[in-house]
Amino acid sequence: MATAGPRDRPSNQKHQKTIEPIAMRVPGACRYLGIGRSTLYVLIGQGELEYVKLGSSTLVLTESLKSLVESKRVARNQAECSRS
């Protein structure tokens, strides 16, 4: 009895688009931002990140993560001026 291997299936990977999740769990959100778990919960507590509770899971909205980064972003010319 032979089993189908990866070469026996049609290759649709070229045509598949990566779907970005609407929300992610706390560990994924920490990796996404490059911060620790406690810092993430501080940001949630300060109202800087939107989240949803589904049962015992805390899901952080991906758009909220992006908005946080964009709001904290420092333009290159501002960073150069602050060094002087």
C-alpha positions, -999 to 999 in steps of 0.1 A, spaced: 0 0 0 17 32 -12 11 65 4 10 98 -14 41 118 -10 46 155 -14 56 151 -50 23 133 -58 2 163 -49 -2 193 -72 20 223 -62 -4 251 -54 20 269 -31 30 294 -58 -7 304 -61 -15 305 -24 -15 339 -7 -5 342 29 -35 352 50 -27 374 79 -46 366 111 -71 391 125 -59 384 160 -32 364 176 -26 348 210 -3 365 236 29 345 227 25 353 190 18 390 197 50 391 218 70 376 190 54 400 165 65 430 185 96 416 200 86 423 236 80 403 267 47 390 280 45 414 309 52 444 287 24 432 264 0 430 294 11 465 305 2 478 270 -32 461 272 -38 475 307 -29 510 294 -54 507 266 -28 509 239 -37 474 225 -71 461 217 -78 425 227 -106 400 227 -113 373 253 -125 340 238 -130 316 267 -97 316 286 -77 328 255 -66 364 251 -64 374 215 -47 406 205 -59 423 173 -32 424 146 -44 458 134 -39 471 170 -3 458 170 4 476 137 -12 508 149 9 507 181 41 504 161 31 531 137 22 555 166 55 549 183 75 552 151 101 579 151 110 595 117 146 593 107 150 631 107 135 634 142 159 608 155 189 626 140 177 659 156 173 644 190 209 631 189 224 666 184 
